[in-house]
Amino acid sequence: MGAAIRDLTDAIHPHPTLSETLGAAAEVQLGTATDLYRPKRKK
């Protein structure tokens, strides 16, 4: 398909499917995920 990570995050993903999981993983990679808990790093 030749899709970039940004293409995966911009696509609409039906719920619950494998494509939704790929979209969420792409958002995590780009650092734009808003629906996943990420604990604060200790300094």
DRENDO-1510 file (C-alpha; in Angstrom, 1 decimal, always signed):
<recs>
REC; n; res; u; v; w
REC; 1; MET; +0.0; +0.0; +0.0 .
REC; 2; GLY; +2.9; +2.4; +0.7 .
REC; 3; ALA; +1.2; +4.2; +3.5 .
REC; 4; ALA; +3.1; +6.3; +5.9 .
REC; 5; ILE; +2.5; +6.4; +9.7 .
REC; 6; ARG; +0.7; +9.7; +9.3 .
REC; 7; ASP; -1.7; +8.1; +6.7 .
REC; 8; LEU; -2.6; +5.4; +9.3 .
REC; 9; THR; -3.4; +8.0; +11.9 .
REC; 10; ASP; -5.5; +10.1; +9.6 .
REC; 11; ALA; -7.7; +7.2; +8.4 .
REC; 12; ILE; -11.1; +6.4; +10.0 .
REC; 13; HIS; -10.9; +3.0; +11.8 .
REC; 14; PRO; -14.0; +1.0; +12.6 .
REC; 15; HIS; -14.4; -0.3; +16.2 .
REC; 16; PRO; -13.3; -2.9; +17.2 .
REC; 17; THR; -11.0; -4.2; +14.5 .
REC; 18; LEU; -7.4; -4.8; +13.7 .
REC; 19; SER; -7.2; -1.6; +11.6 .
REC; 20; GLU; -8.2; +0.3; +14.7 .
REC; 21; THR; -5.3; -1.3; +16.6 .
REC; 22; LEU; -2.9; -0.3; +13.8 .
REC; 23; GLY; -4.2; +3.3; +13.9 .
REC; 24; ALA; -3.7; +3.5; +17.7 .
REC; 25; ALA; -0.2; +2.1; +17.3 .
REC; 26; ALA; +0.6; +4.7; +14.7 .
REC; 27; GLU; -0.6; +7.4; +17.0 .
REC; 28; VAL; +1.6; +6.1; +19.8 .
REC; 29; GLN; +4.6; +6.1; +17.4 .
REC; 30; LEU; +3.9; +9.7; +16.5 .
REC; 31; GLY; +3.2; +10.7; +20.1 .
REC; 32; THR; -0.3; +12.0; +19.3 .
REC; 33; ALA; -2.3; +9.2; +21.1 .
REC; 34; THR; -4.9; +10.8; +23.4 .
REC; 35; ASP; -6.8; +7.7; +24.6 .
REC; 36; LEU; -3.9; +5.7; +26.1 .
REC; 37; TYR; -2.6; +6.1; +29.6 .
REC; 38; ARG; +1.1; +7.1; +29.6 .
REC; 39; PRO; +2.6; +7.4; +33.1 .
REC; 40; LYS; +4.9; +10.4; +33.7 .
REC; 41; ARG; +8.6; +9.7; +33.5 .
REC; 42; LYS; +10.6; +10.0; +36.7 .
REC; 43; LYS; +13.3; +12.6; +36.5 .
</recs>
